[in-house]
Amino acid sequence: MNTMRKDGKRRLFIVKIDLPALLAIFLFAGMIFLYLIPLFEKVMMDRKRDLIHEITSSAYSLLEHFQSMEESGQLETGEAKDLAISAISNIRYGEELKDYFWITDRHPRMIVHPYRPDLNGTDLTDFKDSAGKRVFVEFVRAVSATGESYVDYMWQWNDDSTRVVPKLSYVRLFEPWGWVIGTGIYIEDVKTEIRKLEMKALIITGLFGLVIFALLLAISRQSHTIEEKRSRAEEELRRSRELYRTLAEAATEGVIIWSSQGLQANKTLLSWAGLTEEELREKVLSEILISEETTLGDDPERIYGELNSRQYIRCTLRHRDGSLTDSHADLSRIEMGDQNAVLIVLRPVRGFTRETGFIPPARLFQRSSVGFFRLSLHKKARIINATEPVTELLGYKDLHELSQQGLDSFFADRAQLENLKQMVTEGRNISCNSVLLRRKDDTLVWALISVFIPESEDEERIIDGMVEPLTPSETADEMKVEGYGEFATVFISGAPVTTIMKPPLNCSGNTPLSMVVNQMKENDTTHAVVLNNEGEPMGTVDAVKIGFALAEGVSADSGAFRIMQSPAVFIRNDTTIAEARNAIGRSASGSLLVTGPDDRVEGMITNEDLIHASLMTPAVALHDIANAVSEKGLKNAWSKIRGSVTAMIAGKADPVTVSGVISSVADAICRRTVELCIMEAGEPPCRFAFIQTGSAGRREQSLLTDQDNAIIYEDPRGAQRLIAREYFMSLGDRVNEMLDMVGFHKCRGGNMAGNPRWCQPYSQWQTYFSDWVRIPGPSEILDVSIFFDFRFCYGDESLCRELREFVSSNLKTNDIYFHHMSAALKEFNPSQSLLTDNVTDMKRLIMPLTGVIRMYALKHGLDGLSTTERIMGLYKGNHISRDILLDALRAWTDLASIRFTRQTDCLVSGSEPDNQVDFRLAYASLRPFASRAVDTINNLMLKAGNDFHSGSL
């Protein structure tokens, strides 16, 4: 009987494995020989046809050329034809340059044949190939209908008259002279390539078959071994079912096994309920568990039949004294021998008892930046165990070296260490505290530390924790943003939480912890929301608690509800970041759920998000920029600062502050870019200054900013001129390319250092400004006006100062410049229709305002570069009235605010920022502000026209 069963299984294996594999081999071979090779042959023939068609067209053009020379009288008819015959007969092509053209007339008579000179001038009417076809007569007949055609026949192999093979020719009629020109391909060439392909296909198919045969042999030999192992595994599985009760006793959750034989429970559940095993057996399930979500009843077989999958419910555990505890229960099917039973795993809503287990399984919980550690507080506080990320973060080569150090050696701020010790002494767990750590090489790094205190009466206090770096490990000296950095954090704190929240990662209560961890890694988050059967949030889980739960021995297949923190803490989407910092203290899980007006969860904020928000300052961005080693690092810093600026604008930051933050970071990126490019190119051959112009020079850059820059280098002498020019031209071009990759688009007008016109020695820049000032051309004066806003960025600042002094001295007494400038700006006077007829370009709208203010500032020799600085300078110097001061400041602020509003709306919606504002639709509420600004600009332009056309102010 056993032998017959084995034979049946063997035949089954052949049908399931061997036959499909052999069929696959035959199908593979059939596809190659019956489809691919014929298709390849057809494609090759088509390509050969196209080849001779195109080549003949080229030769045909030669005939047209000589015929045209005949018609124009440049050549006599006979001379033109002789030259044409000579040119055509000398054409060779093909791999061995043996393919050729011939010419006959329509008689047919051979005009020229390169390889059969014996045919030249002969009558070909009766000329036949080896198959009896009148070849040349067929050529004439073929072109008579359409002027061109293909003809196949037999012909000698190139110049070998002893070898005759099939050939396909393309012939075309040259009507003016009555000539038939032709060339051909040998069918044998195609067949040779096909034979090579067939041989390769045969070898591949044979190798493929041998590999499959070897695999089939191995699979067949292993199949019986696998079947025997499977049978043993089934037997072991049946025995393992008897171990459910033993395993339940070791669990930290409450476990109930409910069958027709009654209730059984582990010691944990019995201690919670205050019952003995004998007392439990006398009770029914409904006496100790109460649930409003489902009717448990007293029939375990009914519940077993309804449990098609694991089920999560919220319930109440009734204690012996009648008190109740809110709990979560996980119901699933089990089999104990031949008996069906229901397994109920119970956990109180807030209960989570820790043991002293430690490192989570790496295969389930791999987060490269997060490290776990264990501290001993007995006598000398020190680290006694740690994962690799901890040793790397602190700069030690291994755990042994790390454990030799006292805990106080890792803290740069003694107060932070004392605060941590105080919280541990009080038995308070620590969640995501930011601390400044000192590495082995004395560099500093900001990190998040979480500490969990196990319940233990041992004399040696042991605590477990987690650490994650917040910033790059090496910190430079504190960098500041002049006049803006201290305000950035204030505005960010006042922004709504929607600017930093992330989409919530949702999971059901029954989702296995292993799957939750994988989803966290895929979504780059450390927290997840646990939903009930109705899809409503009932708690949260985080990566740290999962890690320690797995370390304690909790199964990776356990449902998320078993370790979740509940209830969750909710905040409205209009809550500020500062308010969220206060609210998160009420959340044991260190997270907040953000709800909209309809009370639906829109996002999630964690303690880490709030700490990162506090680090969304220009100083942090400048640090990242200073340590960047490629355009990728600079691009990341620029992306982060755009997020910071978005939060600042949402926190109602004024446009002066916003522009200042953007410009300071943009300057740092530009300086670092020049440094990196110099590292590539080598040291400069002489002193130079990289300057910012336009909006960058005025420190008025926005979230959509292109490049306006140039290079000034000292005047070289002799041979150094060419060396300096080539070096700085290459440097400017490379800087422009890298800045473009970072996110600062190239200037459409080419006003960049990579443009030869704007990469010049100091003397040429003097000439430029002298010409612009003394003999300005009205057509170009606006194009070059941005260079009057130049500002030093990198290099030798003295070159920049000297040029500024030169420009100021030339402008003091030259009224013609201001006359032409006011006339040029007049063409850009904005009208109110600009706001209602079309979409408004805010950059173009602001341009005449900055232009007229620049003009007044240059006239009076003011040092300020930004528009607002210039307006204030003009007022302090009594050059404008208080009313003009207020109107001009208000106009610039309103227009800049509208521009930033549009750009942040673009970023929030996931698109690139632009300057296109439609005051007719989405931004209609802002039209009055833009309208008031248009009136102010027109009044200023009118004043400038009067002042500068009269030659006085």
ZAMARGU-4260 file (C-alpha; in steps of 0.2 Angstrom, whole numbers, plus 5000, padded with zeros to 4 digits):
<rodrens>
0) 5000/5000/5000 | 5014/5012/5005 | 5023/5008/4988 | 5008/5012/4978 | 5006/5028/4987
5) 5024/5033/4984 | 5022/5028/4965 | 5007/5039/4964 | 5016/5054/4972 | 5031/5052/4960
10) 5019/5052/4945 | 5011/5068/4953 | 5028/5076/4955 | 5031/5072/4936 | 5015/5080/4931
15) 5017/5096/4942 | 5035/5099/4940 | 5044/5089/4926 | 5030/5091/4912 | 5028/5110/4914
20) 5047/5112/4913 | 5049/5102/4898 | 5035/5111/4890 | 5043/5127/4894 | 5059/5121/4885
25) 5049/5116/4869 | 5040/5133/4869 | 5056/5142/4871 | 5064/5133/4857 | 5048/5135/4846
30) 5047/5154/4849 | 5065/5156/4844 | 5065/5145/4828 | 5047/5147/4822 | 5044/5166/4827
35) 5060/5176/4831 | 5071/5169/4818 | 5059/5172/4803 | 5054/5189/4810 | 5073/5193/4811
40) 5075/5187/4793 | 5061/5198/4788 | 5067/5213/4797 | 5085/5211/4790 | 5078/5210/4772
45) 5068/5226/4775 | 5083/5235/4782 | 5093/5229/4767 | 5079/5235/4755 | 5079/5252/4764
50) 5098/5253/4764 | 5100/5251/4745 | 5085/5263/4742 | 5093/5277/4752 | 5110/5274/4744
55) 5103/5274/4727 | 5094/5291/4731 | 5111/5298/4735 | 5118/5292/4718 | 5103/5298/4710
60) 5107/5316/4717 | 5124/5315/4708 | 5115/5312/4691 | 5104/5327/4695 | 5119/5338/4699
65) 5127/5335/4683 | 5111/5336/4673 | 5108/5353/4681 | 5125/5359/4676 | 5121/5353/4658
70) 5105/5363/4658 | 5114/5379/4665 | 5126/5378/4651 | 5141/5375/4663 | 5144/5358/4654
75) 5141/5351/4637 | 5129/5336/4637 | 5143/5323/4633 | 5155/5331/4646 | 5141/5330/4660
80) 5137/5312/4656 | 5155/5307/4656 | 5158/5315/4673 | 5142/5307/4679 | 5147/5290/4673
85) 5164/5292/4681 | 5157/5297/4698 | 5144/5283/4699 | 5156/5269/4693 | 5168/5274/4707
90) 5156/5273/4721 | 5159/5259/4733 | 5150/5255/4749 | 5147/5240/4761 | 5158/5232/4774
95) 5172/5227/4762 | 5168/5242/4750 | 5164/5230/4736 | 5146/5235/4733 | 5143/5246/4718
100) 5131/5254/4705 | 5128/5251/4687 | 5119/5261/4673 | 5110/5255/4658 | 5099/5265/4646
105) 5081/5260/4642 | 5085/5249/4627 | 5093/5241/4637 | 5112/5244/4634 | 5125/5244/4647
110) 5132/5262/4651 | 5144/5257/4664 | 5147/5241/4676 | 5162/5242/4687 | 5165/5223/4689
115) 5159/5218/4671 | 5168/5230/4659 | 5165/5217/4646 | 5146/5222/4646 | 5150/5241/4644
120) 5142/5247/4628 | 5134/5231/4624 | 5116/5227/4620 | 5108/5218/4635 | 5091/5213/4628
125) 5096/5195/4627 | 5107/5194/4643 | 5100/5181/4655 | 5105/5175/4672 | 5109/5157/4676
130) 5090/5154/4679 | 5086/5161/4662 | 5078/5178/4667 | 5082/5193/4656 | 5088/5203/4670
135) 5091/5220/4661 | 5075/5219/4651 | 5066/5216/4668 | 5075/5231/4675 | 5068/5242/4661
140) 5051/5235/4663 | 5051/5237/4682 | 5055/5256/4681 | 5043/5259/4667 | 5027/5259/4678
145) 5033/5269/4694 | 5050/5275/4690 | 5058/5263/4703 | 5056/5245/4709 | 5065/5230/4717
150) 5070/5215/4706 | 5078/5198/4711 | 5089/5187/4700 | 5105/5177/4700 | 5122/5187/4698
155) 5140/5185/4701 | 5147/5187/4719 | 5155/5205/4719 | 5170/5204/4708 | 5171/5185/4708
160) 5164/5179/4691 | 5166/5161/4696 | 5152/5162/4710 | 5134/5165/4705 | 5122/5169/4720
165) 5104/5176/4722 | 5103/5195/4722 | 5090/5208/4725 | 5092/5225/4717 | 5084/5241/4717
170) 5083/5251/4701 | 5077/5269/4697 | 5074/5278/4681 | 5083/5295/4678 | 5071/5302/4666
175) 5081/5317/4659 | 5094/5305/4651 | 5084/5289/4650 | 5096/5280/4661 | 5092/5266/4673
180) 5103/5266/4689 | 5104/5251/4700 | 5112/5243/4715 | 5109/5227/4724 | 5111/5216/4740
185) 5116/5197/4740 | 5103/5186/4748 | 5117/5175/4754 | 5123/5189/4766 | 5106/5188/4775
190) 5106/5169/4775 | 5123/5168/4783 | 5118/5179/4797 | 5102/5169/4800 | 5113/5153/4800
195) 5124/5161/4814 | 5108/5166/4823 | 5101/5148/4822 | 5117/5141/4828 | 5117/5153/4843
200) 5099/5149/4847 | 5103/5130/4846 | 5117/5132/4858 | 5107/5143/4870 | 5092/5131/4869
205) 5103/5116/4873 | 5111/5124/4888 | 5094/5129/4894 | 5088/5111/4892 | 5103/5104/4902
210) 5101/5117/4916 | 5082/5112/4917 | 5086/5094/4917 | 5099/5096/4931 | 5086/5106/4941
215) 5073/5093/4938 | 5084/5079/4943 | 5089/5088/4959 | 5070/5093/4963 | 5065/5075/4960
220) 5078/5068/4972 | 5073/5081/4985 | 5055/5079/4984 | 5053/5063/4994 | 5065/5070/5008
225) 5054/5086/5009 | 5038/5075/5010 | 5046/5065/5024 | 5050/5081/5033 | 5033/5088/5031
230) 5025/5072/5038 | 5036/5074/5053 | 5032/5092/5055 | 5014/5089/5055 | 5016/5076/5069
235) 5026/5089/5079 | 5013/5102/5076 | 5000/5091/5084 | 5011/5088/5099 | 5014/5107/5100
240) 4996/5110/5102 | 4996/5102/5119 | 5009/5115/5124 | 4997/5130/5123 | 4993/5130/5141
245) 5012/5129/5146 | 5016/5144/5134 | 5001/5153/5141 | 5008/5152/5159 | 5024/5161/5153
250) 5015/5175/5144 | 5014/5192/5152 | 4997/5195/5146 | 4981/5187/5152 | 4977/5171/5143
255) 4961/5161/5143 | 4958/5145/5134 | 4939/5142/5131 | 4932/5126/5126 | 4918/5114/5129
260) 4928/5108/5144 | 4926/5125/5152 | 4938/5139/5155 | 4957/5138/5158 | 4968/5153/5162
265) 4986/5157/5165 | 4993/5164/5182 | 4993/5182/5175 | 4974/5182/5171 | 4970/5173/5188
270) 4980/5186/5198 | 4971/5200/5189 | 4954/5193/5192 | 4958/5187/5209 | 4952/5169/5206
275) 4959/5152/5209 | 4959/5138/5195 | 4945/5129/5204 | 4935/5145/5205 | 4937/5149/5187
280) 4932/5132/5181 | 4915/5135/5190 | 4912/5151/5180 | 4906/5154/5162 | 4915/5167/5151
285) 4901/5180/5152 | 4904/5181/5171 | 4921/5187/5170 | 4922/5196/5152 | 4909/5209/5147
290) 4909/5216/5129 | 4897/5229/5121 | 4905/5225/5104 | 4900/5207/5103 | 4890/5194/5112
295) 4902/5181/5119 | 4889/5170/5126 | 4893/5153/5134 | 4895/5143/5119 | 4913/5141/5113
300) 4909/5131/5098 | 4898/5145/5091 | 4912/5158/5093 | 4925/5146/5086 | 4914/5144/5070
305) 4912/5163/5069 | 4931/5167/5070 | 4936/5166/5052 | 4950/5177/5056 | 4958/5184/5072
310) 4946/5196/5080 | 4950/5211/5091 | 4937/5218/5104 | 4937/5230/5118 | 4930/5222/5134
315) 4929/5223/5153 | 4937/5211/5165 | 4927/5208/5181 | 4937/5205/5196 | 4932/5194/5211
320) 4927/5209/5222 | 4916/5216/5208 | 4928/5229/5202 | 4931/5231/5183 | 4946/5234/5172
325) 4945/5241/5154 | 4954/5229/5143 | 4958/5223/5125 | 4955/5206/5120 | 4962/5196/5105
330) 4951/5181/5100 | 4958/5167/5089 | 4955/5149/5085 | 4966/5135/5092 | 4965/5116/5091
335) 4970/5105/5106 | 4972/5088/5099 | 4955/5084/5091 | 4946/5098/5102 | 4942/5115/5095
340) 4945/5130/5107 | 4945/5149/5107 | 4961/5157/5113 | 4958/5174/5122 | 4973/5186/5125
345) 4969/5199/5137 | 4978/5216/5141 | 4972/5230/5152 | 4971/5247/5142 | 4985/5255/5151
350) 4995/5240/5158 | 5012/5236/5151 | 5023/5227/5163 | 5041/5227/5158 | 5054/5213/5162
355) 5073/5215/5160 | 5074/5208/5142 | 5084/5219/5129 | 5090/5220/5111 | 5076/5217/5099
360) 5078/5205/5084 | 5088/5214/5071 | 5079/5205/5057 | 5062/5213/5063 | 5068/5230/5069
365) 5082/5238/5059 | 5082/5256/5060 | 5100/5262/5056 | 5100/5278/5066 | 5092/5271/5082
370) 5102/5263/5095 | 5097/5254/5111 | 5107/5254/5127 | 5107/5247/5145 | 5113/5257/5159
375) 5119/5252/5177 | 5116/5265/5190 | 5125/5255/5204 | 5140/5265/5211 | 5147/5271/5195
380) 5134/5275/5181 | 5140/5267/5165 | 5134/5258/5149 | 5134/5239/5151 | 5126/5235/5134
385) 5123/5244/5118 | 5119/5241/5100 | 5131/5246/5086 | 5122/5263/5082 | 5126/5269/5100
390) 5144/5265/5098 | 5145/5274/5081 | 5135/5289/5088 | 5147/5291/5102 | 5163/5288/5092
395) 5169/5272/5100 | 5175/5257/5091 | 5166/5244/5101 | 5156/5240/5117 | 5171/5236/5128
400) 5179/5253/5125 | 5162/5262/5127 | 5158/5253/5144 | 5175/5259/5151 | 5168/5277/5152
405) 5157/5285/5165 | 5140/5291/5160 | 5145/5309/5164 | 5158/5309/5150 | 5145/5308/5137
410) 5135/5323/5142 | 5141/5340/5136 | 5128/5349/5148 | 5130/5343/5166 | 5112/5350/5169
415) 5105/5338/5157 | 5113/5323/5165 | 5107/5329/5182 | 5089/5331/5176 | 5090/5314/5168
420) 5096/5306/5184 | 5082/5315/5194 | 5069/5308/5183 | 5075/5291/5184 | 5076/5292/5203
425) 5058/5297/5204 | 5054/5282/5193 | 5048/5292/5178 | 5050/5286/5161 | 5058/5298/5149
430) 5052/5300/5131 | 5061/5309/5117 | 5072/5321/5128 | 5084/5331/5117 | 5102/5331/5124
435) 5119/5337/5119 | 5131/5323/5119 | 5150/5323/5118 | 5158/5310/5107 | 5175/5302/5110
440) 5184/5315/5099 | 5175/5330/5109 | 5164/5334/5095 | 5146/5337/5099 | 5129/5330/5093
445) 5111/5333/5097 | 5101/5317/5100 | 5084/5311/5107 | 5085/5300/5122 | 5071/5289/5129
450) 5073/5279/5145 | 5062/5265/5152 | 5063/5260/5170 | 5059/5241/5173 | 5051/5236/5190
455) 5065/5228/5200 | 5070/5226/5218 | 5088/5222/5214 | 5102/5233/5222 | 5109/5237/5205
460) 5098/5249/5196 | 5096/5244/5178 | 5088/5255/5165 | 5085/5252/5146 | 5085/5266/5133
465) 5085/5272/5115 | 5095/5286/5107 | 5093/5294/5090 | 5104/5308/5082 | 5096/5324/5078
470) 5110/5333/5069 | 5126/5329/5060 | 5139/5323/5073 | 5152/5336/5070 | 5146/5354/5075
475) 5155/5370/5070 | 5155/5386/5079 | 5137/5393/5081 | 5132/5402/5065 | 5120/5416/5065
480) 5109/5424/5052 | 5111/5443/5054 | 5095/5451/5061 | 5083/5436/5057 | 5088/5420/5066
485) 5082/5425/5083 | 5064/5428/5075 | 5063/5412/5065 | 5059/5401/5079 | 5046/5412/5086
490) 5037/5413/5069 | 5039/5394/5067 | 5031/5391/5084 | 5016/5401/5080 | 5013/5391/5064
495) 4998/5379/5064 | 5003/5361/5066 | 4998/5357/5048 | 5015/5364/5043 | 5024/5350/5051
500) 5011/5335/5053 | 5013/5319/5043 | 5000/5308/5036 | 4995/5295/5049 | 5001/5277/5047
505) 4985/5267/5051 | 4984/5249/5056 | 4971/5238/5064 | 4972/5231/5081 | 4976/5213/5074
510) 4990/5219/5063 | 5006/5209/5068 | 5020/5219/5076 | 5032/5213/5062 | 5021/5220/5049
515) 5019/5237/5059 | 5038/5239/5059 | 5039/5235/5041 | 5026/5248/5037 | 5035/5261/5048
520) 5051/5258/5039 | 5042/5260/5022 | 5033/5276/5027 | 5048/5283/5036 | 5039/5285/5053
525) 5041/5279/5071 | 5023/5280/5076 | 5006/5271/5070 | 4988/5274/5074 | 4978/5258/5079
530) 4961/5258/5073 | 4946/5248/5080 | 4934/5238/5069 | 4924/5254/5064 | 4940/5263/5058
535) 4941/5274/5073 | 4958/5278/5082 | 4959/5270/5099 | 4977/5271/5103 | 4995/5272/5096
540) 5011/5262/5095 | 5028/5268/5092 | 5044/5260/5086 | 5053/5261/5103 | 5039/5251/5113
545) 5039/5238/5099 | 5057/5236/5100 | 5057/5233/5119 | 5042/5222/5118 | 5050/5211/5106
550) 5065/5211/5117 | 5055/5205/5131 | 5049/5190/5121 | 5033/5196/5114 | 5029/5187/5098
555) 5032/5197/5082 | 5015/5190/5076 | 5006/5198/5091 | 4993/5211/5087 | 4997/5229/5088
560) 4983/5232/5101 | 4993/5222/5114 | 5006/5235/5117 | 4997/5251/5111 | 4995/5267/5121
565) 4977/5272/5124 | 4968/5283/5124 | 4976/5294/5110 | 4977/5313/5112 | 4968/5324/5099
570) 4972/5342/5094 | 4963/5353/5081 | 4972/5357/5064 | 4973/5376/5069 | 4983/5372/5085
575) 5000/5381/5085 | 5016/5372/5086 | 5019/5380/5103 | 5002/5374/5109 | 5006/5356/5103
580) 5022/5356/5113 | 5012/5358/5129 | 4998/5346/5123 | 5010/5332/5120 | 5014/5331/5138
585) 4997/5323/5140 | 5001/5309/5128 | 5010/5294/5136 | 5015/5288/5118 | 5023/5305/5113
590) 5012/5308/5099 | 4996/5319/5094 | 4983/5315/5082 | 4977/5331/5071 | 4959/5332/5067
595) 4950/5344/5055 | 4933/5352/5056 | 4924/5336/5053 | 4934/5328/5068 | 4942/5316/5056
600) 4961/5312/5058 | 4971/5322/5045 | 4988/5319/5052 | 5000/5314/5066 | 5013/5324/5076
605) 5027/5316/5087 | 5038/5322/5099 | 5052/5321/5086 | 5042/5331/5074 | 5041/5345/5087
610) 5059/5344/5092 | 5064/5345/5073 | 5052/5360/5071 | 5062/5369/5085 | 5078/5365/5074
615) 5070/5372/5058 | 5081/5387/5061 | 5093/5396/5049 | 5107/5392/5060 | 5104/5373/5058
620) 5103/5375/5039 | 5119/5385/5039 | 5128/5371/5049 | 5122/5358/5036 | 5128/5369/5022
625) 5145/5372/5030 | 5147/5353/5031 | 5140/5348/5013 | 5152/5340/5002 | 5141/5339/4986
630) 5127/5348/4978 | 5116/5334/4985 | 5119/5340/5003 | 5116/5358/4998 | 5100/5353/4989
635) 5094/5345/5005 | 5098/5361/5015 | 5088/5372/5003 | 5073/5360/5003 | 5073/5361/5022
640) 5074/5380/5023 | 5059/5381/5011 | 5050/5370/5023 | 5055/5382/5037 | 5050/5397/5028
645) 5033/5389/5024 | 5031/5387/5043 | 5037/5405/5046 | 5024/5412/5034 | 5010/5402/5041
650) 5016/5409/5058 | 5013/5426/5051 | 5031/5431/5049 | 5034/5448/5040 | 5041/5447/5022
655) 5057/5457/5027 | 5061/5443/5040 | 5057/5429/5027 | 5067/5437/5013 | 5082/5439/5025
660) 5081/5421/5030 | 5080/5415/5012 | 5094/5427/5007 | 5106/5422/5021 | 5104/5403/5018
665) 5106/5407/4999 | 5122/5416/5002 | 5129/5402/5012 | 5124/5389/4999 | 5132/5401/4986
670) 5148/5402/4996 | 5149/5384/4999 | 5146/5380/4981 | 5161/5392/4976 | 5172/5383/4989
675) 5168/5366/4982 | 5171/5371/4964 | 5188/5379/4969 | 5192/5362/4977 | 5189/5354/4960
680) 5198/5367/4950 | 5212/5371/4961 | 5218/5388/4969 | 5213/5404/4959 | 5228/5412/4950
685) 5224/5429/4958 | 5212/5438/4969 | 5194/5438/4965 | 5177/5442/4972 | 5161/5432/4968
690) 5146/5444/4969 | 5127/5443/4971 | 5117/5455/4960 | 5098/5459/4958 | 5087/5452/4971
695) 5101/5442/4979 | 5111/5458/4980 | 5097/5466/4989 | 5093/5452/5001 | 5076/5450/4993
700) 5076/5433/4987 | 5060/5422/4987 | 5055/5404/4987 | 5057/5405/4968 | 5074/5413/4965
705) 5085/5412/4950 | 5104/5416/4949 | 5110/5434/4947 | 5129/5434/4950 | 5146/5439/4943
710) 5165/5438/4946 | 5177/5452/4948 | 5195/5447/4947 | 5211/5458/4949 | 5219/5464/4933
715) 5232/5451/4928 | 5248/5455/4918 | 5255/5447/4903 | 5253/5428/4901 | 5242/5428/4917
720) 5228/5436/4907 | 5223/5421/4898 | 5226/5409/4912 | 5215/5420/4924 | 5201/5422/4911
725) 5201/5403/4907 | 5201/5399/4926 | 5187/5411/4931 | 5176/5407/4916 | 5177/5389/4920
730) 5174/5392/4939 | 5159/5403/4935 | 5151/5391/4923 | 5154/5376/4936 | 5146/5387/4950
735) 5131/5391/4939 | 5129/5373/4935 | 5130/5367/4953 | 5118/5380/4959 | 5106/5375/4946
740) 5106/5357/4952 | 5104/5363/4970 | 5088/5373/4965 | 5093/5390/4960 | 5088/5391/4942
745) 5099/5399/4929 | 5095/5417/4924 | 5086/5418/4908 | 5094/5434/4903 | 5111/5426/4906
750) 5116/5438/4920 | 5128/5425/4928 | 5146/5422/4932 | 5147/5409/4918 | 5143/5422/4905
755) 5160/5429/4898 | 5152/5447/4899 | 5150/5446/4918 | 5166/5437/4922 | 5179/5451/4920
760) 5194/5459/4928 | 5192/5474/4939 | 5196/5487/4926 | 5183/5481/4914 | 5170/5482/4928
765) 5175/5500/4930 | 5173/5503/4911 | 5156/5495/4912 | 5149/5506/4926 | 5157/5521/4919
770) 5149/5518/4902 | 5132/5514/4910 | 5133/5530/4921 | 5140/5543/4908 | 5133/5537/4892
775) 5118/5525/4897 | 5109/5517/4883 | 5090/5518/4886 | 5087/5501/4878 | 5099/5492/4890
780) 5099/5502/4905 | 5085/5491/4914 | 5095/5475/4909 | 5110/5481/4918 | 5102/5490/4933
785) 5102/5474/4943 | 5121/5476/4944 | 5120/5492/4954 | 5113/5481/4968 | 5129/5470/4968
790) 5135/5463/4985 | 5150/5454/4990 | 5148/5435/4993 | 5165/5426/4992 | 5183/5429/4989
795) 5192/5446/4992 | 5180/5459/4998 | 5191/5474/4995 | 5188/5472/4976 | 5170/5474/4980
800) 5172/5489/4991 | 5184/5498/4979 | 5171/5495/4965 | 5157/5502/4976 | 5167/5518/4979
805) 5170/5520/4961 | 5152/5518/4956 | 5146/5530/4970 | 5159/5544/4965 | 5153/5542/4946
810) 5135/5544/4950 | 5136/5559/4961 | 5136/5572/4948 | 5129/5563/4933 | 5111/5567/4931
815) 5109/5560/4913 | 5109/5542/4920 | 5094/5546/4931 | 5085/5554/4917 | 5087/5539/4906
820) 5083/5527/4921 | 5067/5536/4925 | 5062/5536/4907 | 5065/5517/4905 | 5055/5513/4921
825) 5041/5524/4915 | 5037/5510/4902 | 5033/5498/4916 | 5020/5509/4925 | 5007/5496/4931
830) 4989/5499/4928 | 4974/5493/4938 | 4969/5483/4923 | 4984/5472/4926 | 4975/5465/4941
835) 4958/5461/4933 | 4962/5457/4914 | 4975/5443/4916 | 4985/5433/4929 | 4997/5445/4937
840) 5016/5441/4937 | 5021/5448/4955 | 5039/5449/4950 | 5036/5461/4936 | 5024/5471/4947
845) 5037/5473/4961 | 5051/5477/4948 | 5046/5496/4945 | 5045/5499/4964 | 5062/5492/4968
850) 5069/5501/4952 | 5063/5519/4957 | 5068/5516/4975 | 5086/5511/4969 | 5087/5526/4958
855) 5083/5538/4972 | 5096/5528/4984 | 5110/5529/4971 | 5107/5548/4968 | 5109/5551/4986
860) 5123/5539/4989 | 5114/5528/5002 | 5123/5512/5008 | 5108/5501/5010 | 5105/5488/4997
865) 5087/5481/5002 | 5072/5491/4996 | 5066/5493/5014 | 5083/5499/5020 | 5084/5512/5005
870) 5066/5518/5009 | 5071/5521/5027 | 5087/5529/5022 | 5079/5541/5010 | 5067/5546/5024
875) 5081/5548/5037 | 5090/5559/5025 | 5075/5570/5022 | 5074/5565/5004 | 5056/5559/5005
880) 5041/5564/5016 | 5034/5553/5030 | 5018/5550/5019 | 5029/5543/5004 | 5039/5533/5017
885) 5023/5524/5024 | 5016/5522/5007 | 5032/5514/4999 | 5035/5503/5014 | 5017/5497/5014
890) 5017/5494/4995 | 5033/5483/4996 | 5027/5473/5011 | 5010/5470/5003 | 5017/5464/4986
895) 5030/5454/4994 | 5017/5446/5006 | 5006/5442/4992 | 5020/5434/4982 | 5026/5423/4997
900) 5008/5418/5000 | 5006/5412/4982 | 5023/5403/4983 | 5019/5394/4999 | 5002/5389/4992
905) 5011/5380/4978 | 5023/5371/4990 | 5009/5365/5001 | 5000/5358/4986 | 5015/5349/4980
910) 5020/5360/4965 | 5035/5371/4962 | 5033/5389/4967 | 5028/5403/4955 | 5024/5421/4954
915) 5008/5420/4945 | 4993/5427/4955 | 4975/5427/4949 | 4967/5441/4958 | 4950/5437/4949
920) 4948/5420/4958 | 4958/5412/4971 | 4967/5428/4977 | 4952/5440/4975 | 4953/5445/4993
925) 4971/5451/4991 | 4966/5463/4976 | 4963/5478/4987 | 4981/5477/4994 | 4988/5475/4977
930) 4978/5489/4970 | 4984/5501/4983 | 5002/5496/4979 | 4999/5500/4961 | 4993/5517/4965
935) 5009/5520/4976 | 5020/5514/4962 | 5012/5526/4949 | 5014/5541/4961 | 5032/5537/4964
940) 5035/5535/4946 | 5026/5552/4943 | 5037/5560/4956 | 5053/5552/4948 | 5048/5559/4931
945) 5047/5576/4938 | 5062/5576/4949 | 5074/5568/4936 | 5068/5576/4920 | 5070/5593/4928
950) 5088/5588/4934 | 5085/5592/4952 | 5077/5583/4967
</rodrens>
